[in-house]
């Protein structure tokens, strides 16, 4: 599991994420930022879902596919990036279906979620977008706009948030949700979500807690906590 949370406050969009890449046997094999930044385009993105990263070195699959289209981290055309992402997500899903052929949990494990946060100059506002490989408010692979997103695994995606915050906080209101303090609390909760079958039965949120800010002037990330997870060992929340 990758923890991705999206929200906007004022003229800034934010992505909260972890940095853990785990093997199918549960060990932490990489501790790397999962948010790809496009500072000149005032855009950042990430994705969550299955990939056979335990078979080799870490590769940011979205960044790799965008680069093949000539879209790299210094790319300045926001519209071109957004137009390319549905096709990238479709290709990644097809790869997953091929990798997982014969898996009993194929539908769950093959699924992917793409998250995008950007500052759109046309209406001078932050924009949060999500793309899914399965059912959603728009056809699969297309991007749709959200007000906020709290990524979870489990039958009730919001239950643990309501329990921790005494209700569903309005993440766009700094008085209700502090980007650093409450953002870290949210990631700590996600870190402790009981392991799910489609994540091979292990905890998957760890490494570092990171806050990425997308503003009218660019993109920056900062580490808000380092967890005591060790490469080669399973993640064990305390």
Secondary structure, DSSP 8 states (H G I E B T S, - for coil): ---EEEEEETTEEEEEE--EEE-TTSBEEEE----EEEGGGTEEEEEEE---GGGSS---HHHHHHHHTT--TT---HHHHHHHHHHHHHHHHHHHHHHTTT-TTHHHHH-EEEEEEEEETTTTEEEEEEEESSSSSSSTT-EEE-S-EE---SSSTTHHHHHHHTS---TT-TTT--TTHHHHHHHHHHHTS---GGGTTS----SEEEEEEEETTEEEEEEEEE----BTSB----
